[in-house]
Amino acid sequence: MSDLAAVAAGFGQLLHEAGVPVTPERSARFARAIVLAEPDSNRRLYWLGRSTLLSGPDQIDVFDRVFAQVFGGLVDPADHRGDPNAPPPAHVRPGEERGSGGGRDAGASGHDAGTPSVPLVGSATSGERGDDDERLVPVATASGAERLRTTDFASLTEAELRALAALMARLEVVLPHRSSRRTRRSARGDEPDVRATLRRGHRTGGDPVRWERRRRRHRPRRLVVLLDISGSMEPYARAWVQFLHGAAAAAEAEVFTFATRLTRLTRSLRTRDPQLALTRAAAEAPDWSGGTRIGAAVGAFNDRFGRRGMARGAVVVVVSDGWEREDPAELGEQMARLSRLAHRIDWVNPRRADDRYEPLVGGMAAALPHCDAFVSGHSVAALDEVLAAIAAG
């Protein structure tokens, strides 16, 4: 019963067999409503079903009967074999009062008699379980996708890492904008357009009745990501490569990896298959899971790419735990150079997710004074904070 799609489809099928014209679209709408509303009781689930599955008041009685059968534990909707016309236990709709002579005592289970609780998978049947075994609606529990969103990347299995691709594809990278040197015609522009004004003046005998104006164009800033793929960051690097696979295509990001050397992976990540992108990244970066020379890597980026224009006015994201094997002073010096070129620098450290973490290691302490944001990025949910930092002007 924990499979939301199976529950919604099975319940809709039973209603259809009972005479309610439930379509697959309505069943899908019911499932989406459960995900959005997250009902914490059968009472709320009942009203979600009524508002999404029914099309007329004449269907309410049949809906009540089938709802009591399915979510009262009498019928498994996955079987699609229940008899919807079988007499259900005495019940009332949520919100109505039960008379003194009507069926079971509503207080026996501690729940609304009209919305009986659903037994969990593997729990006792309705005739065997006690009051302590009853639960609220299991379909409102976290789905697999929701669990993946909050799970630390380092705790994911290989199969779960592959499943991240669908969640990563939903993330949207929004970049801050910068003014361009180019201008465009605009009625609210700040600069006068002399040529356009003179051309328009030909229509009025050479007298420019109205001044035309121009304003500067705006374009998104460049996104540059430096990803640490050393041994201490390897569990997070694989997940981040999948995220950058989408970011590289959507935001045209420049992606570099480093451990003991700097490797540019922008071209390798511009493929539709995220697994192929991960394979190419591992093949092109010979120092994968190696040591860490953050200062040397940032210095190589500054010398070969940054000062030549790639970092000028860009948003630079460094993903690393800050474990520097060499002199931290070099990292501080290179980060100072980078900060003079870039628009902003955001440092992503998965260790920051731990409340006990303090950025006291040499590399992290040397880099932080030159960073505009310090976030964790240890899970899909934590990537929202990373995206917010990138979008900040």
C-alpha positions, 0 to 999 in steps of 0.5 A: 500500500506504500506505492502511491501510484498503485494505490491511486490506480487501484482505488480508481479502478475499484470506483470505476467497476462500481459505476463511478466514471473514474478515468486514469487522468482523475486517478493521476490528479488524485495522486498529485493531490496527495503529494501536494497536500500530504494528508495526515489522516483518512479524513483529509484523504477522503475529501481529496478523493471526493474533490478529484475523483467524483463528477457529481453528487449522485456518486458520493454513496458509491464513493463512501462504500468503496473508500470504507472497503479500501481504506478500512483494510477490507480490500487491497486495491492492488488486487483489483478483485474486490467486490465494490457492491459488498456491504461495507461496515456501518460508517458515516462520511467525515464530518457527520455525526453518528447516531446512537444506534449506528454500527460500531462505536466510533470511540473504539479505535480512537479515529473517525468512524467514517474514515477508518485507518489503513493497516501498514504493510506487514501489520496485523489484519483489522481483526488481529491488531490492537489500538496501538497498531493503527496508523494514519494514511501510509500513502502520505508518507515520504516517497522514494523521491522525497527520501532521495532529496534529503539523503546525504550523497555519501549515503546513497547506493549505486542504484540511488545515485543513478536515480538522482538523474531525474531529480537533478533534471528538475533543478533550474540554475538561475544566474544573476544578470550583468549590463552589456556594452550593447544597447537596444531601443527602449521607450524607457531608456536612459541614453538618447538614440540620435540616429533613430531620432533623426530618422524619425524626424524625416516624417515630420519635416526634419523636426524631431518631435520625440527623442528616441532612447536606448538602454543597455542590454542585460545578459546572464553572468557566466557560471564557473564550477571548480569541483574537488574529486579527491579521495575525501570528496569522492562520494559527493563528486559523483553526485555533483557531476550529475548535477553539473551535467544538467547545469552545463547544458542549461546555464552553459557552465564551465566545469573543472575538476581538481585533485592534484591537477586541474581538468576541464570537463565542460565538453565532456559533460555536454551529452544527454546521458548523465551516466555517460557524462560520469564515465567520461569525467572519470576517464578524463580526470586521471587524478580522480580520488587522489590527493588534494592540492586546492591552492595549485588548482585554483592558481592553474585556473587563474593563470590559464583561464581566469585572467584571460576572461573566463572568471571576469564578472563570473559566478565561481562555485568551488565544491571542496571540503577544504582539506589542503595538503600543501601550504594553506597560504597559497590557497589564500593568495590564489583565492584573493586573485580569483576574488578580484576577477569574479563577481562572487565566489560561493564555496560548497562544503558538504561537511558544513551540514554537520552542526558540529563542523567549524571551518578551522582546517588550514585550507578552509580558514584561508579561503573563507575570507574571500567567499561570498557564501558558504553552503553545504550542498550535501543532498538534493534538498541542500542544492536549493541553498546552492542555487539561491547563492548562485542566483544572488546578485 
